[in-house]
Amino acid sequence: MPQLNTSTWFITIITMLPTLYLIMQLKLLKTTYYLSPSQKASDMQLFNNPWQLKWTKIYLPPLQPHHF
């Protein structure tokens, strides 16, 4: 049975690592990161919506009168 030749494995693995690193860096360079909501809220203009003009309050149900 022939023996497996592993003489090129070291150089293959050593060259593979920087190659994978560069590929990942190029992929991350293409990605777009969105702003957090706190940063985005200050840049947006406020729109006048009908529900912003109204003041509403949620009332509790009426209390039952106490019977003594």
Summary of the structure (lengths in Angstrom):
residues: 68
radius of gyration: 33.0
end to end distance: 102.8
largest distance: 102.8
contacts: 64
relative contact order: 0.05
helix: 49%
strand: 0%
